[in-house]
Amino acid sequence: MLSAHSFFDLSTWEHPELIRPDDMVWIALKNLKDYLESQRYPELTSALFHDGEPLTRTSVYYNGTLLEGSEFTIKYGDATKGDIKIYHDGEQLLGASVIMAGAIFKGRRIKIGKGVLIEPGAFIKSPTIIGDGTEVRHGAYIRGNCLIGRNCVVGHVTEVKHTVFLDGAKA
């Protein structure tokens, strides 16, 4: 029998409840909606955030708060390699993420990991989990019921729905 461990190393996977090594690989998709419903999501509340409308300014997401990006120095780099750096008053904010102007969020059940870069024009519907060090590139359309692992890339104008990206996946 070909189970998940026949295809993937899940030893560091952050979501072991979704797919266990002895499960058949398709079980993750069967259980995805229920798993996402069971998760806790931070409150995306800020004067900068309006459900279903593009962000008007680049913002920094840090410790569960969406902050005005103009207050920070942002050194853009490859988020999947930890090369994006955000500074405030000369101090690096480890784990801060950047959400560029023009990104759109629809719904409140969206979890954004540490060191994430979300580019302009990305549209993200809930429920969605975006893992640490992931890049959501310009024009990506994440239609909901998506779990995106760590250090992934959801590429330019890529559309995904009801999807699991294991760590390091690129589309």
Summary of the structure (lengths in Angstrom):
residues: 171
radius of gyration: 15.9
end to end distance: 28.0
largest distance: 56.0
contacts: 538
relative contact order: 0.15
helix: 13%
strand: 29%
